[in-house]
Amino acid sequence: MENMTPRQIVDELDRYIIGQADAKRAVAVAIRNRWRRRRLEGEIAREVYPKNIIMIGPTGVGKTEIARRLAKLASAPFIKIEASKFTEVGYHGRDVESMIRDLLEQAISMVRAEQAEKVTERATEAANDRLIDLLLPGSEPTFRSRATVSNSDGGESSSGYVPPEASQERRERIRERLREQLDAGKLDDREVEIVIQRKPNTGMMFANMGLDQMDPDMAGMLEKMMPEQSKRRKMKVTDARRVLAEEETEKLLDTEKITAEAIERTEQSGIIFLDEIDKVASGSGGGKGGGGGGGSPDVSRQGVQRDLLPIVEGSTVNTRHGMVKTDHILFVAAGAFHSAAVSDLMPELQGRFPIRVELSPLGKEEFVRILTEPGNALTRQQEALLGVEGLTVTFEDGAIEAMAELAADANASLENIGARRLMTIVEKVFEQVNFDAPDRVEAGDSQLKVTEEFVREQVASIVKDKDLSKFVL
């Protein structure tokens, strides 16, 4: 997918996101330019920096969805971060470098999953071998049996141990029979006892201390100090196979190689979606040095901007897995910018987001398309969910129009939350249906046609009560 043309990227985004053509074109070109840069050589490749994007538009118009779908198309490490979560260095809270560490962890997970898939067959074979050892009668490492011979008086006497080669041959025959039964699933319900080795989760243990804020070398040392924990458990063969396969997979993976490749991917194709960037803008004129006294919120916001600047501009971040350069990480920022403007950001930070795209507010027409066109449309989701109960749902055109109109009206009279309002409307329309569906099908009524009258009837009570609609819609 990484060599998709800009037009192909836009076409793919069109499957899930309605409208916002300018934003789609901008991100499509940004992704294609990264593909182009990786095919350059030498100094010119190092000098081609990503064109970071800032998307401006009200909530619920598709900013986050564009970035999320883009990361899937690019098969790139991707994280979504709220800029408002960061604080200036020296204050309690997350420092901006933590997003690079999070991005690297995401890349490691991606690479590990890919490498694990490659060794799945070998890991499964090794797990089956261990299961056979557990199931094998007399499963000591040196399996030996005694043989008997007849005496002249018809009795039996011991002739000593069978030769090792004969014992081994018998053992192999038993193993083969067990393997055949194991592959056929005949032993899945047998119970075995296994020893599970687990590393303690240091991230959870030191959650209150903030392990991601700790010095990377110290964090690594703490992890190494923690001994593996062994635990004996009895479980069915089918569950034991999965656990043992995971252990064997870990043995086959080259951790150093995974880390090196993850760092490479983070540096060359990582994407960070920096949401709520407007929350760290200083307000009218704040970016030009305004912002009031030393205790004002604007000072803290500018502090976060100053800390963000070197990361976006290009610097080296120390992580517990190694050093990560941020020069070629793509940053996609987004914000509603209701009470601030892009020009209220620090001039230096503005300069690192050369591509600015304004996303259009959504109205009734867009809502109709959102309810009908995307493969993951809310109407299709409801059809699928209720189909599980055996209830077949169909929508009349008037019903779709009514839901779109109600959402648009609610956005106009209340706070405009964009397409998110549709989720509230659709949930309200199907609230009683979702509750009654099992009983309805059991009574023999397995068809539901959603009409305009049905939609307005379900939402009527809260539309009439303006005060209630503020909380429900």
C-alpha positions as CSV (number, residue, x, y, z in Angstrom):
1,M,0.0,0.0,0.0
2,E,3.0,2.3,0.5
3,N,3.4,3.0,-3.2
4,M,-0.2,4.2,-3.8
5,T,-0.5,7.2,-6.0
6,P,-2.1,10.4,-4.5
7,R,-5.3,9.7,-6.5
8,Q,-5.5,6.1,-5.2
9,I,-5.0,7.4,-1.6
10,V,-7.8,9.9,-2.0
11,D,-10.1,7.3,-3.6
12,E,-9.4,5.0,-0.6
13,L,-10.1,7.9,1.9
14,D,-13.4,8.6,0.0
15,R,-14.6,5.2,1.0
16,Y,-14.8,6.3,4.7
17,I,-14.8,10.1,4.8
18,I,-17.3,12.3,3.1
19,G,-16.2,15.6,1.5
20,Q,-13.0,17.5,2.7
21,A,-11.3,17.1,-0.7
22,D,-8.6,19.6,0.0
23,A,-7.5,17.9,3.2
24,K,-7.5,14.5,1.5
25,R,-5.3,15.8,-1.4
26,A,-2.9,17.4,1.1
27,V,-2.3,14.3,3.1
28,A,-2.2,12.1,0.0
29,V,0.6,14.3,-1.5
30,A,2.5,14.3,1.8
31,I,2.5,10.5,1.9
32,R,3.5,10.2,-1.7
33,N,6.4,12.6,-1.1
34,R,7.7,10.3,1.6
35,W,7.7,7.4,-0.8
36,R,9.5,9.6,-3.3
37,R,12.1,10.7,-0.7
38,R,13.0,7.1,0.2
39,R,14.0,6.5,-3.4
40,L,16.4,9.4,-3.4
41,E,20.1,8.8,-2.5
42,G,22.7,10.6,-0.6
43,E,22.6,14.2,0.6
44,I,19.4,15.2,-1.3
45,A,17.4,12.5,0.5
46,R,18.5,13.8,3.9
47,E,17.6,17.4,2.9
48,V,14.0,16.6,1.8
49,Y,12.0,17.2,4.9
50,P,8.3,16.3,5.4
51,K,5.7,19.0,4.7
52,N,3.8,19.0,8.0
53,I,0.1,19.7,7.8
54,I,-2.2,21.7,10.0
55,M,-5.9,21.0,9.6
56,I,-8.4,23.7,10.7
57,G,-12.0,22.9,11.3
58,P,-14.8,22.4,13.9
59,T,-15.1,19.1,15.8
60,G,-16.6,16.2,14.0
61,V,-15.8,17.1,10.4
62,G,-13.2,14.3,9.8
63,K,-9.8,15.6,11.0
64,T,-9.0,12.6,13.2
65,E,-10.5,10.1,10.8
66,I,-8.4,11.4,7.9
67,A,-5.2,10.9,10.0
68,R,-6.2,7.5,11.3
69,R,-7.2,6.1,7.8
70,L,-4.0,7.6,6.4
71,A,-1.8,5.7,8.9
72,K,-3.5,2.4,7.9
73,L,-2.9,3.1,4.2
74,A,0.7,4.0,4.8
75,S,1.3,1.0,7.1
76,A,3.3,3.4,9.2
77,P,3.7,3.8,12.9
78,F,1.0,6.2,14.0
79,I,-0.1,7.8,17.3
80,K,-2.8,10.4,18.1
81,I,-1.8,12.8,20.9
82,E,-3.8,15.7,22.4
83,A,-1.5,18.7,22.6
84,S,-3.4,19.9,25.7
85,K,-2.0,16.9,27.6
86,F,1.5,18.3,27.5
87,T,3.0,20.6,30.0
88,E,6.2,22.7,30.0
89,V,9.3,20.9,31.1
90,G,9.7,21.2,34.8
91,Y,5.9,21.0,35.5
92,H,3.9,17.9,36.5
93,G,2.6,16.2,33.4
94,R,3.8,14.6,30.2
95,D,6.7,16.2,28.4
96,V,6.6,16.4,24.6
97,E,9.4,13.9,24.1
98,S,7.1,11.2,25.4
99,M,5.2,11.2,22.1
100,I,8.3,10.0,20.3
101,R,8.7,7.2,22.8
102,D,5.1,6.3,22.3
103,L,5.6,6.3,18.5
104,L,8.6,4.0,18.8
105,E,6.7,1.6,21.0
106,Q,4.0,1.5,18.4
107,A,6.6,0.8,15.7
108,I,8.1,-2.0,17.8
109,S,4.7,-3.6,18.2
110,M,4.2,-3.4,14.4
111,V,7.5,-4.9,13.6
112,R,7.2,-7.6,16.3
113,A,3.8,-8.6,14.9
114,E,5.2,-8.9,11.4
115,Q,8.2,-10.9,12.5
116,A,6.0,-13.2,14.7
117,E,3.8,-14.0,11.7
118,K,6.9,-15.1,9.8
119,V,7.9,-17.6,12.4
120,T,4.4,-18.8,13.3
121,E,4.8,-22.2,11.6
122,R,8.1,-22.9,13.4
123,A,6.8,-21.7,16.7
124,T,3.7,-23.9,16.3
125,E,5.9,-26.9,15.5
126,A,8.1,-26.3,18.6
127,A,5.0,-25.8,20.8
128,N,3.6,-29.2,19.5
129,D,6.9,-30.9,20.3
130,R,6.7,-29.6,23.9
131,L,3.1,-30.7,24.1
132,I,4.0,-34.2,23.0
133,D,6.8,-34.3,25.6
134,L,4.2,-33.5,28.2
135,L,1.7,-36.0,26.9
136,L,4.3,-38.8,26.4
137,P,4.1,-41.6,29.0
138,G,7.3,-41.7,31.0
139,S,8.4,-38.4,29.6
140,E,11.8,-38.4,31.4
141,P,14.7,-37.3,29.1
142,T,16.1,-40.8,29.1
143,F,13.3,-43.2,28.4
144,R,14.2,-46.8,29.0
145,S,12.1,-50.0,29.4
146,R,12.9,-53.4,30.7
147,A,12.5,-56.6,28.6
148,T,11.8,-60.2,29.8
149,V,12.6,-63.6,28.4
150,S,11.2,-67.1,29.2
151,N,13.1,-69.5,31.5
152,S,13.4,-73.2,30.8
153,D,10.7,-73.8,33.4
154,G,8.3,-71.5,31.6
155,G,8.9,-68.6,34.0
156,E,10.1,-65.1,33.1
157,S,13.3,-63.5,34.1
158,S,14.7,-60.0,33.5
159,S,17.2,-59.7,30.7
160,G,18.2,-56.2,31.7
161,Y,17.5,-53.0,29.8
162,V,16.5,-52.9,26.2
163,P,19.3,-51.5,24.0
164,P,19.0,-47.7,23.8
165,E,18.4,-47.7,20.0
166,A,15.4,-50.0,20.4
167,S,14.1,-47.9,23.3
168,Q,14.5,-44.8,21.1
169,E,12.7,-46.4,18.2
170,R,9.7,-47.3,20.4
171,R,9.7,-43.8,21.8
172,E,9.6,-42.2,18.3
173,R,6.7,-44.5,17.3
174,I,4.7,-43.3,20.3
175,R,5.6,-39.7,19.5
176,E,4.3,-40.1,16.0
177,R,1.0,-41.5,17.1
178,L,0.6,-38.6,19.6
179,R,1.5,-36.1,16.9
180,E,-1.2,-37.5,14.6
181,Q,-3.8,-37.4,17.4
182,L,-2.7,-33.8,18.3
183,D,-2.9,-32.6,14.7
184,A,-6.4,-34.2,14.4
185,G,-7.6,-32.4,17.5
186,K,-8.3,-35.6,19.4
187,L,-6.2,-34.5,22.4
188,D,-7.6,-30.9,22.7
189,D,-9.6,-31.7,25.8
190,R,-6.7,-33.5,27.6
191,E,-5.3,-31.6,30.5
192,V,-1.5,-30.8,30.9
193,E,0.5,-28.9,33.4
194,I,2.9,-26.3,32.0
195,V,5.3,-23.8,33.5
196,I,4.6,-20.2,32.2
197,Q,7.5,-17.8,32.2
198,R,6.5,-14.1,32.4
199,K,8.4,-10.8,32.7
200,P,6.7,-8.5,35.1
201,N,5.0,-5.5,33.5
202,T,7.2,-2.6,34.6
203,G,4.9,-0.2,32.9
204,M,2.1,-1.1,35.2
205,M,4.3,-1.4,38.3
206,F,5.7,2.1,37.9
207,A,2.6,3.7,36.4
208,N,2.2,6.2,39.3
209,M,5.9,7.2,38.9
210,G,5.5,7.7,35.2
211,L,7.9,5.3,33.6
212,D,7.8,7.1,30.3
213,Q,9.1,10.3,32.1
214,M,11.9,8.4,33.8
215,D,15.4,8.5,32.4
216,P,15.5,5.9,29.6
217,D,18.7,4.2,30.9
218,M,17.1,4.0,34.4
219,A,13.9,2.5,33.0
220,G,15.9,-0.1,31.0
221,M,17.9,-1.0,34.1
222,L,14.8,-1.5,36.2
223,E,13.4,-3.8,33.5
224,K,16.5,-5.9,33.5
225,M,16.5,-6.1,37.3
226,M,13.1,-7.6,37.4
227,P,13.4,-11.5,37.3
228,E,11.1,-13.6,35.2
229,Q,8.2,-15.1,37.1
230,S,7.4,-18.8,36.8
231,K,4.0,-20.1,37.4
232,R,2.6,-23.7,37.1
233,R,-0.8,-24.0,35.5
234,K,-3.0,-26.8,34.4
235,M,-4.9,-26.2,31.2
236,K,-6.4,-28.0,28.2
237,V,-4.1,-28.9,25.3
238,T,-5.8,-26.3,23.0
239,D,-5.0,-23.5,25.5
240,A,-1.6,-24.8,26.3
241,R,-0.7,-24.9,22.6
242,R,-1.4,-21.2,22.3
243,V,0.6,-20.3,25.4
244,L,3.6,-22.4,24.4
245,A,3.4,-21.0,20.8
246,E,3.7,-17.5,22.2
247,E,6.8,-18.6,24.3
248,E,8.4,-20.2,21.3
249,T,7.7,-17.2,19.1
250,E,9.5,-15.0,21.6
251,K,12.5,-17.3,21.5
252,L,12.6,-17.1,17.7
253,L,12.4,-13.3,17.5
254,D,15.6,-11.2,17.3
255,T,14.8,-8.4,19.7
256,E,17.8,-6.3,18.6
257,K,16.8,-6.6,14.9
258,I,13.2,-5.7,15.7
259,T,14.3,-2.6,17.7
260,A,16.6,-1.5,14.9
261,E,14.0,-1.8,12.3
262,A,11.4,-0.1,14.5
263,I,13.7,2.9,15.0
264,E,14.2,3.1,11.3
265,R,10.5,3.0,10.6
266,T,9.8,5.6,13.3
267,E,12.4,8.0,11.8
268,Q,11.5,7.5,8.2
269,S,7.8,6.9,8.1
270,G,6.3,7.7,11.5
271,I,3.2,9.9,11.7
272,I,2.1,11.9,14.7
273,F,-1.4,13.3,14.8
274,L,-1.2,16.3,17.1
275,D,-4.8,17.1,18.0
276,E,-6.1,20.2,19.8
277,I,-3.1,22.2,18.8
278,D,-5.3,25.3,19.2
279,K,-5.4,24.6,22.9
280,V,-1.7,25.6,23.2
281,A,-2.1,28.7,21.1
282,S,-1.9,31.8,23.2
283,G,-5.0,33.6,22.1
284,S,-5.3,36.8,20.3
285,G,-1.8,38.0,19.7
286,G,-0.3,35.7,22.3
287,G,2.2,34.2,19.8
288,K,3.9,37.5,19.3
289,G,5.1,37.7,22.8
290,G,1.9,38.7,24.6
291,G,0.2,36.6,27.3
292,G,0.3,38.5,30.5
293,G,2.2,37.9,33.7
294,G,4.3,35.0,34.8
295,G,1.4,33.0,36.2
296,S,-0.9,33.3,33.3
297,P,-2.0,30.3,31.3
298,D,-0.4,31.8,28.2
299,V,3.0,31.4,29.7
300,S,2.4,27.7,30.1
301,R,1.0,27.4,26.6
302,Q,4.1,29.1,25.1
303,G,6.3,26.8,27.2
304,V,4.6,23.8,25.5
305,Q,5.1,25.4,22.1
306,R,8.8,26.0,22.8
307,D,9.2,22.4,23.8
308,L,7.3,21.2,20.7
309,L,9.4,23.3,18.4
310,P,12.7,21.3,18.4
311,I,10.7,18.0,18.1
312,V,8.9,19.2,15.0
313,E,11.9,21.0,13.7
314,G,14.1,18.0,14.0
315,S,16.1,16.7,17.0
316,T,17.3,13.5,18.7
317,V,15.2,12.0,21.5
318,N,16.7,9.5,23.9
319,T,14.5,6.5,24.5
320,R,15.1,3.2,26.4
321,H,15.5,1.5,23.1
322,G,18.0,3.9,21.6
323,M,18.2,7.4,20.0
324,V,15.5,8.5,17.6
325,K,15.8,11.3,15.2
326,T,12.7,13.3,14.5
327,D,13.8,15.1,11.3
328,H,11.6,13.0,9.0
329,I,8.6,12.2,11.2
330,L,5.4,13.6,9.6
331,F,3.4,15.8,12.0
332,V,-0.3,16.4,11.2
333,A,-1.8,18.9,13.6
334,A,-5.4,19.8,13.9
335,G,-7.6,22.1,15.9
336,A,-11.0,23.9,15.8
337,F,-9.3,27.3,16.4
338,H,-12.5,28.9,17.7
339,S,-10.9,31.2,20.2
340,A,-7.5,31.4,18.6
341,A,-5.9,31.5,15.2
342,V,-3.0,29.7,13.6
343,S,-1.2,33.0,13.7
344,D,-1.4,32.9,17.5
345,L,1.1,30.0,17.5
346,M,4.8,30.9,17.8
347,P,6.1,32.1,14.4
348,E,8.8,29.4,14.4
349,L,6.2,26.7,15.1
350,Q,3.9,28.0,12.4
351,G,6.8,27.8,9.9
352,R,7.1,24.0,10.6
353,F,3.5,23.5,9.4
354,P,3.7,24.9,5.8
355,I,0.5,23.2,4.6
356,R,-2.7,24.5,6.0
357,V,-6.1,23.1,5.1
358,E,-9.5,24.3,6.2
359,L,-12.1,21.7,6.6
360,S,-15.7,22.6,5.9
361,P,-18.6,22.3,8.4
362,L,-21.0,19.5,7.6
363,G,-24.7,20.0,6.9
364,K,-27.7,18.0,6.0
365,E,-26.5,16.9,2.5
366,E,-23.2,15.6,3.9
367,F,-25.0,13.8,6.7
368,V,-27.2,12.0,4.2
369,R,-24.0,10.8,2.4
370,I,-22.4,9.8,5.6
371,L,-25.4,7.6,6.5
372,T,-25.4,5.9,3.1
373,E,-22.1,5.9,1.3
374,P,-19.2,4.7,3.6
375,G,-18.7,1.0,4.1
376,N,-18.8,1.6,7.8
377,A,-21.9,3.8,7.8
378,L,-23.9,3.9,11.0
379,T,-27.0,2.5,9.2
380,R,-25.0,-0.5,8.0
381,Q,-23.6,-1.0,11.5
382,Q,-27.2,-1.1,12.9
383,E,-28.3,-3.5,10.2
384,A,-25.4,-5.8,11.0
385,L,-25.8,-5.7,14.8
386,L,-29.6,-6.4,14.7
387,G,-29.0,-9.0,12.0
388,V,-27.2,-11.0,14.6
389,E,-30.5,-11.2,16.5
390,G,-32.3,-12.3,13.4
391,L,-33.9,-8.9,12.8
392,T,-33.7,-7.6,9.2
393,V,-33.6,-3.8,9.0
394,T,-34.3,-1.7,5.9
395,F,-34.2,2.1,5.6
396,E,-36.5,4.2,3.5
397,D,-35.0,7.3,1.9
398,G,-37.2,9.5,4.0
399,A,-35.8,8.0,7.2
400,I,-32.3,8.8,6.1
401,E,-33.3,12.4,5.2
402,A,-35.1,12.8,8.6
403,M,-32.0,11.6,10.6
404,A,-29.7,13.9,8.6
405,E,-32.1,16.8,9.1
406,L,-32.5,16.2,12.9
407,A,-28.7,16.1,13.3
408,A,-28.2,19.3,11.3
409,D,-30.9,21.1,13.2
410,A,-29.4,20.0,16.6
411,N,-26.0,21.2,15.5
412,A,-27.5,24.6,14.5
413,S,-29.4,25.1,17.7
414,L,-27.0,23.5,20.1
415,E,-23.2,23.2,20.0
416,N,-22.0,22.1,16.5
417,I,-20.3,18.7,17.0
418,G,-20.4,17.7,13.4
419,A,-20.9,14.1,12.3
420,R,-20.8,13.0,16.0
421,R,-24.3,14.3,16.3
422,L,-25.4,11.6,13.9
423,M,-24.3,8.9,16.3
424,T,-26.5,10.4,19.0
425,I,-29.5,10.6,16.6
426,V,-29.1,7.0,15.3
427,E,-28.7,5.6,18.8
428,K,-31.8,7.4,19.9
429,V,-33.8,6.1,16.9
430,F,-32.8,2.5,17.6
431,E,-32.8,2.7,21.4
432,Q,-36.1,0.8,21.9
433,V,-35.5,-1.5,18.9
434,N,-32.2,-2.6,20.3
435,F,-33.8,-3.4,23.7
436,D,-36.8,-5.3,22.2
437,A,-35.0,-7.1,19.3
438,P,-34.6,-10.6,21.0
439,D,-38.3,-10.6,22.1
440,R,-39.5,-9.3,18.8
441,V,-37.8,-12.0,16.8
442,E,-38.9,-14.7,19.2
443,A,-42.5,-13.5,18.7
444,G,-42.1,-14.0,14.9
445,D,-41.5,-10.4,13.8
446,S,-38.2,-10.4,12.1
447,Q,-38.6,-7.5,9.7
448,L,-38.2,-3.7,10.5
449,K,-38.7,-1.0,7.9
450,V,-37.4,2.3,9.2
451,T,-39.6,5.1,7.9
452,E,-39.5,8.9,8.3
453,E,-42.5,8.7,10.7
454,F,-40.7,6.1,12.8
455,V,-37.5,8.2,13.1
456,R,-39.4,11.4,14.1
457,E,-41.6,9.5,16.6
458,Q,-38.5,8.1,18.4
459,V,-36.8,11.4,18.6
460,A,-39.9,13.6,19.2
461,S,-39.9,13.6,23.0
462,I,-36.4,15.1,23.3
463,V,-36.8,17.4,20.3
464,K,-39.8,19.1,22.0
465,D,-38.0,19.5,25.3
466,K,-35.2,21.9,24.5
467,D,-33.7,21.7,28.0
468,L,-33.5,17.9,27.8
469,S,-32.1,17.9,24.3
470,K,-29.1,19.8,25.5
471,F,-28.1,16.8,27.5
472,V,-29.4,14.0,25.3
473,L,-28.6,15.3,21.8
